[in-house]
Amino acid sequence: MPTIIKRGDRFLVRVRRNGFDPVSQTFIRRADALAWGRKVEVDMQAGRWVEPSKTVPTLKEAIAEYRRRVAVNLKGERDYAYAFKEIEQSALGAQAIDRLRPADLAKWRDQLAARGLKPATVARRLGLLSGVLTWCHKEQGWIRDNPMKAVRKPTVRDARTRTLDAEEVRYLGIATAAARAKWLPDAVAVLIWTAMRRSELVSLRCADVDLARSVARLHTTKNGDARDVPLAPAACAALGRLIDDAKAQARAGVLPIEDPEAISFAFRRAVVRARARYEEDCTAGGRECDPAFLAGVRLHDLRHHSISMWARTGGLSLFELMKVSGHRSPRMLARYAHISSEDLAAKMSSQSMDQATGRAAAPAMH
């Protein structure tokens, strides 16, 4: 039986049969699509089917079409632009997509690794190209199968566990206060106290913040679901200052920027200043600098820090933590909630002392 899929106001009919390339056609009426598909199957079985001549695009042309019709609707379309351009300009770009072989893709994978790209980056590039090839196979019928299925992906072990200690947060506060971007100190404070992603903060509008209820409504999130973020007092104070500034400038957005990378750029400069200030203070105080102080800190580490900070308090349940972080599963939350063995030992010791003195068993009196 031919496969019929509704595409908007039209019907796509696809016929697959052993020994033949997949063929497809689009019709306005479903009945016409079904009749055409059955006729093709009969002709194939009787040996009368002659495959229509078709021009198979190059990978570069296929990517351009994919970007125009599919990628434009993806949340990370702007981030994908550089990777798409790089693939188009590679040796693969000039090849017809039906000529691509797993060996070609494996060679390209190895070239990416040889350039020093990390396994996670290589894996993302392979996944991006695989999405294009799957679309070429399933939606366009240009290729029989996705050759990326036979290509081995690099093993990725880049899970980050970096959080900040109190001194690192203090020095960051000093450095951000001296930044030319006057919004940076409050932006960093919001990220630390809410665990928002940078893109979520950039997309936040003043109208979506209810300081009276201590809630911020995020319409644009990574997983596509809108969510409400609970605001601690420090987050409310920082957002209040940002909103006052936005109103003074007749701006709808909480921040005066639209590109999330602008926060990362300003933050990286602040980290450098914070480290320099720390080294100056160590020299003045005659003490040795800790080489790990603020080493390798990235903006996204603030999300790890925030979730871990709230987890260490022990005052929030698992599902309450997921409400703060916006994660859909405990498994994803576990990648961000980093609790040291020392913290757990201290908590166990405290609970043991309570039990020994009978306080844990005593009911609360009101």
C-alpha positions in Angstrom: 0.0 0.0 0.0 1.3 3.5 -0.8 1.9 5.8 2.2 -0.1 9.0 2.2 0.7 12.0 4.4 -1.3 15.2 4.7 1.0 18.3 4.2 -1.1 21.4 4.8 -3.8 21.4 2.2 -2.1 18.8 0.0 -1.5 15.0 0.2 2.0 13.5 -0.3 2.0 9.9 -1.5 5.1 7.8 -1.2 5.8 4.4 -2.8 8.6 2.1 -1.6 9.3 -1.2 -3.1 12.3 -3.5 -3.1 14.5 -3.0 -6.1 13.2 0.5 -6.8 14.1 4.0 -5.6 11.4 5.6 -3.4 9.1 7.7 -5.5 6.7 10.4 -4.2 4.2 12.9 -5.6 1.9 15.6 -4.2 -1.8 15.9 -5.0 -4.6 18.3 -3.9 -7.1 15.4 -3.5 -6.4 12.3 -1.4 -8.3 10.1 -3.8 -5.9 11.2 -6.6 -2.9 10.5 -4.4 -4.1 7.0 -3.6 -4.9 6.2 -7.2 -1.5 7.3 -8.4 0.3 5.3 -5.7 -1.6 2.1 -6.5 -0.9 2.5 -10.2 2.8 3.0 -9.5 2.8 -0.2 -7.4 1.0 -2.2 -10.2 3.5 -0.9 -12.8 6.5 -1.8 -10.6 5.1 -5.3 -10.1 4.4 -5.8 -13.8 7.8 -4.4 -14.8 6.4 -1.4 -16.6 7.6 1.2 -14.2 10.1 3.7 -15.6 11.6 5.9 -13.0 11.2 9.6 -13.8 14.3 11.5 -14.5 15.2 13.7 -11.6 18.0 16.1 -10.7 19.5 15.2 -7.3 20.8 18.3 -5.6 24.3 18.7 -4.1 24.6 18.7 -0.4 25.1 22.4 -0.5 21.8 22.9 -2.4 20.0 20.4 -0.1 21.2 22.3 3.0 20.0 25.6 1.5 16.6 24.2 0.9 16.5 22.6 4.4 17.4 25.9 6.0 14.7 27.7 4.0 11.9 25.3 4.7 12.8 23.6 8.1 15.7 25.2 10.0 14.1 28.6 9.9 11.6 27.3 12.4 14.1 25.8 14.8 15.0 27.6 18.0 18.7 27.4 17.4 18.6 28.5 13.8 20.9 31.4 14.4 23.4 29.2 16.2 23.3 26.6 13.4 24.1 29.1 10.7 27.9 28.9 11.2 27.9 25.1 11.2 25.7 24.9 8.1 28.0 27.4 6.3 31.0 25.3 7.2 29.4 22.1 5.9 28.4 23.8 2.6 32.0 25.0 2.1 33.6 21.6 2.8 34.4 19.0 0.2 31.1 17.3 1.0 29.1 20.4 -0.1 29.8 19.9 -3.8 28.8 16.2 -3.9 25.4 15.1 -5.0 23.6 13.8 -1.9 22.8 10.4 -3.5 26.6 9.9 -3.9 27.4 10.5 -0.2 28.7 7.3 1.4 29.4 6.6 5.1 33.1 6.6 4.3 32.8 10.2 3.1 31.1 11.3 6.3 33.5 9.4 8.5 36.4 11.1 6.7 34.8 14.5 7.4 34.2 13.5 11.0 37.9 12.7 11.4 38.9 16.0 9.8 36.8 17.9 12.3 38.5 16.0 15.2 42.0 16.7 13.6 41.2 20.4 13.7 40.9 20.2 17.5 37.2 20.3 17.8 35.9 18.6 21.0 34.0 15.4 20.7 30.8 17.1 21.8 31.2 19.7 19.0 31.9 17.0 16.4 28.9 15.0 17.6 26.6 18.1 17.2 27.9 18.7 13.7 27.2 15.0 12.8 23.7 15.3 14.3 23.0 18.5 12.4 24.0 17.0 9.1 22.1 13.8 9.9 18.9 15.8 10.4 19.4 17.3 6.9 19.9 13.8 5.3 16.9 12.3 7.1 14.8 15.1 5.7 16.2 14.5 2.2 15.3 10.8 2.6 11.9 10.9 4.3 10.4 14.2 3.0 12.0 14.6 -0.4 12.8 11.1 -1.6 16.2 12.2 -2.9 18.1 9.4 -1.2 17.2 5.8 -0.3 18.5 6.1 3.3 20.4 8.3 5.6 24.1 7.3 5.2 24.9 8.9 8.6 23.3 5.9 10.3 26.4 3.8 9.6 28.9 6.4 10.9 30.3 6.0 14.4 29.8 9.0 16.6 32.5 10.2 19.0 32.1 9.4 22.7 31.2 12.5 24.6 32.3 13.0 28.2 32.0 16.7 28.7 29.5 16.9 31.6 30.4 20.0 33.7 30.2 20.1 37.4 31.7 23.6 37.9 30.0 25.7 40.5 31.3 28.8 42.4 32.2 29.3 46.0 31.3 32.3 48.1 34.5 34.2 47.4 34.3 33.6 43.6 30.7 35.1 43.7 31.9 38.0 45.7 34.8 38.9 43.3 32.4 38.5 40.4 30.1 41.0 42.0 33.0 43.5 42.3 34.0 42.9 38.7 30.5 43.2 37.2 29.8 46.4 39.2 32.7 47.9 37.3 31.5 46.8 33.9 30.6 49.2 31.1 27.4 47.3 30.6 25.5 48.7 33.6 22.9 46.0 33.3 25.4 43.2 33.9 25.5 43.0 37.7 21.7 42.6 37.9 21.6 40.2 35.0 24.2 38.0 36.7 22.3 38.2 40.0 19.1 37.1 38.2 20.9 34.1 36.6 22.4 33.1 40.0 19.1 33.2 41.9 16.7 31.9 39.3 18.8 29.3 37.3 17.5 30.8 34.0 19.3 30.2 30.8 20.8 33.3 29.1 18.4 33.1 26.2 15.5 33.0 28.6 16.6 36.1 30.3 17.3 37.9 27.0 13.8 37.1 25.8 12.1 38.1 29.1 9.8 41.1 28.8 8.9 43.6 31.6 5.2 42.7 31.2 6.0 39.1 32.0 7.4 39.9 35.4 5.0 40.1 38.4 7.1 41.4 41.3 4.1 41.4 43.6 3.7 37.6 43.1 7.5 37.0 42.8 7.0 35.2 39.5 8.4 35.6 36.0 6.7 34.1 33.0 9.0 32.6 30.3 7.3 32.2 26.9 10.5 31.1 25.1 12.4 28.2 26.7 14.8 25.5 25.4 12.2 22.7 25.5 9.5 24.9 23.9 7.1 24.9 26.9 6.3 28.2 28.6 6.9 28.2 32.4 6.7 30.3 35.5 9.9 31.0 37.4 9.7 31.6 41.1 11.8 34.6 42.2 13.7 34.8 45.4 13.9 38.3 47.0 17.4 39.0 45.5 16.1 38.1 42.1 13.1 40.4 42.6 15.4 43.3 43.6 17.6 42.8 40.5 14.7 42.5 38.1 13.1 45.5 39.7 16.1 47.7 38.9 16.3 46.3 35.3 12.6 47.0 34.8 12.9 50.5 36.1 15.7 51.1 33.6 13.7 49.6 30.8 10.7 51.8 31.5 12.9 54.9 31.6 14.1 54.0 28.1 10.7 52.9 26.9 12.0 49.4 26.3 9.8 46.3 26.3 12.6 43.9 27.2 14.1 43.5 30.6 17.6 43.8 29.1 18.8 46.3 26.5 20.2 43.5 24.3 18.8 40.9 21.9 21.7 38.6 21.4 22.4 36.1 24.2 26.0 36.1 23.3 26.3 39.7 24.5 25.8 38.5 28.1 28.5 35.8 27.7 30.9 38.3 26.2 30.4 40.8 29.0 30.6 38.0 31.6 33.9 36.6 30.2 35.5 40.1 30.5 34.2 40.3 34.1 35.7 37.0 35.0 39.1 38.2 33.8 38.8 41.4 35.9 37.7 39.4 38.9 40.7 37.1 38.6 43.1 40.1 38.3 41.5 41.7 41.3 41.9 38.5 43.3 45.6 38.2 42.4 46.2 41.8 43.4 44.6 41.2 46.8 46.6 38.0 47.3 49.8 39.9 46.5 48.9 42.7 48.8 47.9 40.3 51.6 51.1 38.2 51.2 49.2 35.0 50.5 49.5 32.5 47.6 46.9 32.6 44.8 44.7 29.6 44.2 45.2 28.6 40.6 41.7 27.1 40.5 40.0 30.4 41.5 37.5 31.4 38.8 39.4 29.1 36.4 37.4 28.0 33.4 34.2 29.6 34.7 31.5 30.1 32.0 28.2 31.9 32.0 26.3 28.6 31.9 28.0 27.5 35.0 25.8 30.0 36.9 22.9 27.7 36.1 24.8 24.8 37.6 25.6 27.0 40.6 22.1 28.1 41.1 20.5 24.7 41.0 23.2 23.2 43.2 22.8 26.1 45.7 19.0 25.5 46.0 19.6 21.7 46.2 22.1 22.1 49.1 19.6 24.0 51.2 17.5 20.9 51.5 14.4 23.0 51.7 13.1 22.1 48.3 11.6 18.8 47.2 12.7 17.1 43.9 9.7 18.4 42.0 10.1 21.9 43.5 13.7 21.9 42.2 12.5 20.9 38.8 10.0 23.8 38.9 13.0 26.1 39.5 15.2 24.6 36.8 12.6 23.9 34.2 13.8 20.3 33.7 11.2 17.7 32.7 12.9 14.8 34.3 15.0 14.1 37.4 17.7 12.6 35.2 18.3 16.0 33.5 18.1 17.8 36.9 20.8 15.5 38.2 23.2 16.8 35.6 23.0 20.2 37.2 22.5 19.6 40.9 26.0 19.0 42.2 26.2 18.2 45.9 29.6 17.3 47.4 30.2 14.4 49.7 31.3 16.8 52.4 27.8 18.6 52.2 26.1 15.2 52.5 28.3 14.1 55.4 27.5 17.4 57.2 23.8 16.9 56.7 23.9 13.3 57.9 25.9 14.4 60.9 23.3 17.1 61.7 20.4 14.6 61.4 22.2 12.1 63.5 22.6 14.7 66.3 18.9 15.6 66.1 18.0 11.9 66.4 20.3 11.4 69.3 18.8 14.3 71.2 15.2 13.3 70.3 14.5 16.5 68.4 13.8 14.7 65.1 11.0 12.7 66.7 9.4 15.5 68.6 6.3 16.9 66.9 6.0 20.6 66.3 3.7 22.3 68.8 1.5 25.2 67.7 
